[in-house]
Amino acid sequence: MITTPLSEIADYLGAKMLGNDLNVSRVFIDSRKENPQGLFIALKGPHFDAHHFVKNVLEAGASGVLVDHLCDTDKPQVVVHNTRTALADIARLNRNKSLAKFVAITGSSGKTTVKEMVASILQLTGKILATKGNFNNDVGVPLTLLEIDQSIDFGVVELGANHAGEIAYTAGITRPDVALVNNVSAAHLEGFGDLQGVANAKSEIYSVLNKKGVAIVNKDDDFFDFFQRKIETNQISFSVEKQADVMAKNIQLTENQSSVFELHYQQKKILINLSVVGLHNISNALAAASCCIALGIPLEQISEGLKNTQVVSGRLVIKTLSSGCCIIDDTYNANVASMKAAIDVLKNYPTVKILVLGDMAELGEYGRESHELIGKYAKNTGIDKLYTCGVLTQFSQTAFQNNKSGKKGQHFSQQNELVQKLKKEAIAGATILIKGSRSAHMENIVQALIDDSEIKNSDPKLLSTMEKSAASLQGKK
């Protein structure tokens, strides 16, 4: 954090400060920190209240606290009406003090990969700050922005959302110079209602751009024309399939399923060697390149940064078992678009192709339809075997095997039963891709195969929730 007097923070918040003034260079919200130095913000939620730990963090060394009621302490404290919104306001203050250029990224899928690609490119020019893990909500984004100090040259912030208005809120705090909606697909439909609702929410990121800002737009996306009506700034379009500002040409797929292609921008072109697998990552690379072009980064640096991008944990990470079986770990998360992309990767392997799926979450009334769609897609794409686990994936299994397709598969209600089956399948000459939403915990299966050990049965509470969800969808198409 850029060092700021606590009195200035209190004035910015329109709040009351008690005690002596102090310089704040660090803010934290976790009372369990081993070295709790700085200003502690006591957040409150439906199932917790950090105000209960104020005394503990002060005794452990916190220099001051921000709370929603007066606390019994001689140390400095700022009293506000809502500590959660105060956290965002302090982050906004810190962002406003910085001269760094910021890129904000949202989208239904691929935003984490694009974030990593942009960060890999920009770190070749200066010091960067990028979203860590899944810190992309109304608490995670402010915490990221509070890590800005005077040494930061570029920021790359991922913005997620599960309801309307969330991106407008976090993008408003971020104040990006470049904004991207990577794509729109069936994700978080439960909170948005339908795809148009998703597009409406994602478009909020463009509304915060100032006149000098640049909007990055995916010309291959079905909502491209819709976004055009929302954008009031300069823009850069990218496409794998159409004429656009940034394009990919002469695409080749390597033996390990990564891509080589020519990136074209204006009258220039450069060869791109991607370190990540899957043809869908070409679009992600074009998105990242477009963001960096908007910041004036030369194509040569973009090529080098894309080549050096590290694989994101749980995103099409390839592992080889001692048996010779190839495991593709894509368990980071899942929606319809990313499921299809993963299947497209698997189909290119010249082996027995085994797909292992857990439930996709937050699809609301589209749950059954979406899972059936994935089952049909796997069948038509040439996947040899499908193994499913959970509740909603039973619809994927039925669609995969229907019409006497001759396709082999099996549905499991417990992960350890699935693991036992996969141990028999995990031999040389087989490729197993494992995917599901975070709530499905499919990473347990990957680890069990690597460790060759059983895992515990699924959480009964989780199964109960899933079963209720499925029951409400019975009979709906």
CORRA-V946235 format. One record per backbone hydrogen bond with DSSP energy under -0.5 kcal/mol. CO is the residue of the C=O (numbers start at 1). NH is the residue of the N-H. Records with the same first field share a line. If there is no record, write none. Layout:
BEGIN
CO=NH  NH
END
This chain:
BEGIN
4=24
5=9
6=10
7=11
8=12
9=13
10=14  15
11=14
16=79
18=77
22=6  24
23=25
24=4
26=39
28=41
29=31
30=33
33=36
35=37
38=40  63  64
39=28  41
40=42  66
41=43
43=50
45=48
48=45
49=52
50=53
51=54
53=57
54=58
55=59
56=60
57=61  62
58=61
63=76
64=40
65=78
66=42
67=80
71=73
76=65
77=18
78=67  80
79=16
82=86
83=87
84=88
85=89
86=90
87=91
88=92
89=93
90=94
91=95
92=96
93=97
95=98
101=155
102=177  178
103=157
104=180
105=159
106=182
110=114
111=115
112=116
113=117
114=118
115=119
116=120
117=121
118=122
119=123
121=124
122=125  126
127=153  154
129=156
132=135
134=136
136=160
137=141
139=143
140=144
141=145
142=146
144=147
145=148
149=152
153=101
154=129
155=103
156=131
157=105
158=160
163=166
165=169
166=170
167=171
168=172
169=173
170=174
171=175
177=214
178=104
179=216
180=106  182
181=218
183=108
185=187
186=336
188=191  192
189=193
192=194
194=198
195=199
196=200
197=201
198=202
199=203
200=204
201=204
202=205
203=206  207
204=207  208
205=208
206=209
210=213
213=234
214=179
215=217  236
216=181
217=219  238
218=221
221=224
223=227
224=228
225=229
226=230
227=230  231
234=215
236=217
237=246
238=219  220
239=248
245=266
246=239
247=264
249=262
252=254  260
254=257
257=278
258=254
259=274
260=252
261=263  272
262=249  264
263=270
264=247
265=268
268=265
270=263
272=261  274
276=259
278=281
279=282  283
280=284
281=285
282=286
283=287
284=288
285=289
286=290
287=291
288=292
289=293
290=294
291=295
292=295  297
293=296
298=302
299=303
300=304
301=305
302=306
303=307
304=308
305=309
306=275  309
312=315
314=316  332
316=318
317=329
319=321  327
321=324
323=428
324=429
325=321  327
326=432
327=319  329
328=330  434
329=317
330=436
335=339
336=340
337=341
338=342
339=343
340=344
341=345
342=346
343=347
344=348
345=348
346=349
349=351
351=353
352=354  431
353=355  384  385
354=433
355=387
356=435
357=389
359=437
362=189  190
363=366
364=367
366=370
367=371
368=372
369=373
370=374
371=375
372=376
373=377
374=378
375=379
376=380
377=381
378=382  383
379=382
384=408
385=355
386=410
387=357
388=412
389=359
391=394
392=395  396
393=397
394=398
395=399
396=400
397=401
398=402
401=405
402=405
408=386
410=388
412=390
414=418
415=419
416=420
417=421
418=422
419=423
420=424
421=424  425
422=426
425=427
427=430
429=352
430=326
431=354  433
432=328
433=356
434=330
435=358
437=440  441  442
438=441
441=444
442=445  446
443=447
444=448
445=449
446=450
447=451
448=452  453
459=463
460=464
461=465
462=466
463=467
464=468
465=469
466=470
467=471
468=472
469=473
470=473  474
471=474
473=476
END
